[in-house]
Amino acid sequence: MTNPAVRDLLARSNRLGANPATTNYAGGNTSAKGTGTDPVTGQATRLLWVKGSGGDLGTLTEQGLAVLRLDRLRSLADVYPGVAREDEMVAAFDYCLHGRGGAAPSIDTAMHGLVEVAHVDHLHPDAGIAIATAADGPELTRTIFGDRVLWVPWRRPGFQLGLDIAAVQRANPQAIGVILGGHGITAWGATSAECEAHSMEIITTAARYLAEHARPDPLGALAHGPLPARERHARAAALLPVLRGLASTDRAQVGHYTDSDVVLDFVGRERMPEVAARGTSCPDHFLRTKVRPMVLDLPPTAGLAETVERLTELHAAYRDDYRAYYERYAGPDSPPMRGADPAIVLLPGVGMVSFGADKQTARVAGEFYVNAINVMRGAEALSTYAPIDEAEKFRIEYWALEEAKLQRMPRPKPLATRIALVTGGGSGIGRAVAHRLAAEGACVVVTDRDAAAAETVAAEIGGPDVAVAVPLDVTDEAQVAAAVRASVLAFGGVDLVVNNAGLSLSKSLLETTTGDWDLQHDVMARGSFLVARETARVLVAQGMGGDIVYIASKNAVFAGPNNIAYGAAKADQAHQVRLLAAELGAHGVRVNGVNPDGVVRGSGIFAGGWGADRAAVYGVPEEKLGEFYAQRTLLKREVLPVHVANGVFALTAGDLSHTTGLHVPVDAGVAAAFLR
């Protein structure tokens, strides 16, 4: 049975974490002190429950809490070796755990355990950080809160900060919390409800003061208004592949595009470059956004070629600056430089692009920078934005404890950072391919003429951080171009293209009409050409290589009866593989094909009438068609959609890095379809 203190703590945490203006995703922490039972003695003992390292308040569960013996935790103050060795205290927390201890204790555990009040919240609200980063933050804190909220000067999170806050709380029994210079807020209360009320009082009071006393246009006049939405998105889609390629110089990244009103206003302001150059301040911000963004210094009306050239120059300068920043502060024991590419790129009139190791990381980085925008604007509206200095940022960014956290992260999946576009992904082979690629770490764009089917598959895979659905008739040139733009806007680019959309009509030569011929060639031959051409534009612009895989067919080389239009269209696709492999190899793009035998079960094509037609051709009941196909193979096995998906994965996961122009049979062994 859940302890009442824990139940109240989780409910409070989830409410506080639901609002990004209150605290950021995976940022801040909450705690409660209460009584539990010592499993050895059976005696009551005082415990601390606190959000563990890496958790998120909005989705926090009991499994995400660290549980510590309060007496042992507070005894650490007696053996504390001082600021120079305070990182050692994190390891000491393990000796204070209660039972198995739950989640790993975070660096902020001391803040919660040493404050002698039952409930504590540490949050990163925009309004609170605006006060915390103002040049006259101590004076503003006194003006806004009197002696109800006190100022604690900047100190890196750790044991000493916990001691500082506890000392302020003991000396000021009337206080409900503190503003942490350059960082955020901490509040406390005798009950969970009182603690939450005190947190919200600090946040709402700060926000109200900002609203009532802010000077107009603190970031200057609007120098570059946003482009109209259609033009803005087209511009973003043209620039994103270039930016993603640049931002992936050290390691491949996924992108996230943001053009919210707050971002468009910020990137267009006259003083934006100057203020943005000061960098973010709250550790939770700059750990995800880097110390400062890369800022385009051209108007949104500049020519595309000029803009691309300038972005390339700015990226080179950014890398040089970041390397110099690292070398200024790195010591003999510093971790190696993790990468010099920007995490945030600001584009006047267009918006913001954020990058990360996966879509969620990229999206969250963008969300954190939106919080930072609110902080910068708020601080400038009352005073001068004065973030913590660069040396302190470096100490946190390259903190040994932060490095240890990164080293604990699971190894990336084989297709991590890859962005896949699958045509005909709403059913059958396409659905199986989309699921397999996502399971192996890829972001997937599921396209299908049946928009509802595509939406269903994207939802099955896991939603917009993993998969998005885009309606697409591959015979429509404009729709193909629009689908590729949508893919770029969703994830920053495209790396892996699966030309799978198809259909078939089983008719003899004399029964095949020109309409039958045109339909099958429009979908498979022309459609795959259109998709390959549009995605190749992105692949070339990114400069990151990539894969195009055609789901062809054994019928591309095997001559069966009553199959003229389908077989000829598949043969066209098969030769496209060879032609494109020859043309795109110079760009590091590999083009290969998979040749399945008839896939009956789970196939959209067979369910649409093709199965009945082929069964009639071979004189078997339709429900026995899969068995019939299996029995004519060397392995006597039926081919299913998942087997074709396995072939796509094998071609794209990296082990066949030197293979292009290849067709892989996935037909259980059809001798007549052997490649030669």
PyMOL commands that set and color helices and strands:
alter all, ss='L'
color gray80, all
select helices_A, chain A and resi 4-17+57-59+62-64+70-78+83-85+88-96+109-114+126-132+137-145+159-171+192-213+229-247+261-267+272-276+283-289+304-329+359-382+390-397+400-407+428-439+451-461+477-491+514-542+554-556+564-587+604-618+622-631+641-652+671-673
alter helices_A, ss='H'
color red, helices_A
select strands_A, chain A and resi 29-37+44-51+65-69+97-102+119-123+149-152+177-180+184-189+254-258+294-295+344-347+351-356+419-422+443-448+467-471+496-499+546-551+589-596+663-666
alter strands_A, ss='S'
color yellow, strands_A
deselect
rebuild
show_as cartoon
